[in-house]
Amino acid sequence: MEFAFTEEQDQFRDIVARFCRDKAPTSQIRKLIETDQGYDPNVWRQLCQDIGATGIHIAEDKGGVGFGAVELGIVMEEFGRSLIPLPYFACAVLACTAAAEIEDAGTREKLLSQMMSGEKIGTLALDSRHGDPVSPYIAEKDSLTGTCDLVVNGDSADLIFAIVTEAQGNALFVVEGNAASVTITPRRAMDGTRKLAQVTLDNTPAERLGSLDAAQVKRIYDTAVVALANEMVGGAQALLDAAVEYTKLRFQFGRAIGSFQAIKHRLADLLVDVELARAGAYQAAQALVAGEEVSSNASLAKFVANETYLHTALETIQFHGGIGFTWENDTHLWFRRAKSSEVFMGSTSFHRERMLREMQV
């Protein structure tokens, strides 16, 4: 069976890619890394209101734009290629996906509308190191208590969603990020383009949005993993492109190093690796759209992307020679993203084991 992007999807990719080029040159990325917020609010509003990329994968009957995981993957791939610093993963991928599972239509559409318009930024409180979408918070009547570490964009979120275990199962809650009993502690991360924070709740008033069964919790997590895999593929492709271009410019013994057979072989190997990772990420997105069993595909896409992205980053630094080891070289921006993404939402070993478990091997 052959899969290909439609003409409309290709046009949408061009729009997102052009937006990233215009709004996120590396000089701007470096400036935003040094700020507490980590992103430009005006650019975020433009993305939400002009392009409508937030909630793109949420069905229309649930209050979303009405496309799917393939279009979400396109956005994430281009964001990974450019490293544009925006709270997109936290708000669009995590929070909107969780909010789409709310049974009450009025509450669901209200929260999605606030986030999709850019009026409010949401995030989902989960400890991203362990790949567990269920938060460590404890529900007590109409409040939550506990500490969740490494929450994506937790320091800039207006709405903090959390999946909490109750006696009868899991439930989705939301708290206001500016509530008096919420303590936000920014965490210093290797990747400055993706802000992390520790979020501590102390008997914080919380709205219970409804129960979630195991399939819903798994769908929220798998959607995030597939989106992340697509983002990593975009980053790996950006690094490969940079490596190819630099080997055309760097000369040794009177000729471009890209003309040496050993360099050609290494670049060819990287191309194969990136294409395999891309195939895995695309297949996982397609499985989400088709409603097929996606967990094994999602984990496969993630651990292949883990290995490919980091290996491509290290090779690209090597191709750049001495300058590749300096902070002034932009390759380090993607290297830091690659290294942090390797453990973000579950490590390679975690997803290998999860894939085999889901396949019942």
Phi, psi and omega in degrees: 000138183253132176247136178211152177287145176284168178299321179294321178294321176296320178294320177297319177300318179298321180296313180295318181296319179294321177301315180295318180297321183285324189260346187223060168294157185298332177296322177287322178300316181298323179292317183291329178303325183280351180271159179291320183288319175086001179206167180263115182301327179294319178294321179298316179296321178297319179297317182289315189269322183273319182263331179069036185279342180280127183081017184296331183266002181271134182299150181297322181290351175255002178101009181263190181284326173104013174265220183202197185293333179294315178293323175298319178298323178298313179300312183295322179297317179289325176294322177292326179293323185262339185064026180304124183275102179217155179280040186289315181298316181296312188275305186285315186278312184275301187292313181294322178297319178293317181296330180294343180273358180291131184285320181290116187297318182297312179295317180300311183291327178295311182293317179297319180298318180298320182281321181291331180279347183088002179296320179226149176255132179245162173210166177246122182282104173216149177279102190293350180290328192255000178064030181247113182288346180276126183282164178274005182292153178247129180273130177227102185057247183252036181215164177234146179222141177140181182232131176238125184263156175057049176276126183293124181054031179296334182280348180240007184278133173275330180235125179246109177272153179208135173266120187239139178278126176246179181297325183267356183142206181262150177220154180259130178238161172221139176234156177281130183296337182260013179297148185298329184267012176261125178249120181252123178239106179300139179254136176283122184244154176299319181264104182288347180278351178232100185286139179235152180210153172269129182244113180251128178248135181234091183053044185280130177304131184222142177264124177279120187264352179134167180279154176232129175275176185298324180294323179292317178298317179295322180295320177299313182292315181297322178299318179294319181294317180295317178299318180295320178299319177295321177299317181294324177297319177298320178294318179297321179294321178299319178293317179298318177299319179295321179295316180298315181296319183290326179290345173277338185262331185274125184249140170220139180055034174082009180214156180296137183295339178293346179273350179283139184298322181298321179291318179301318180296318180294320178294321178296320178297319178296320179300316178298316181298314182295320180293323177294317178296320178297317179299319179294318181293318179295319180297319180295320178296319179295324178296322176298316181296318184282352182072024179276174174296118191248342188300315179293322177294320180296315181292322176299313180299321183291312184287331174292318177296321177307307185292318183292314184298311182293318179297319178296322178296314180295319178295320180296320176298318179297319179298329181281353178068214184300322182292337180293342181267002181263148180295333181293340178280129186294345179305329183294332178299316179285327177298316180296321176295318181298316183292319180288323180292338180301327181250350181292131181062026177112133183282177179299312181296322179300314184283332173298313180295319180295319179299313180295322179294317180292329178277355181057045179269000000 
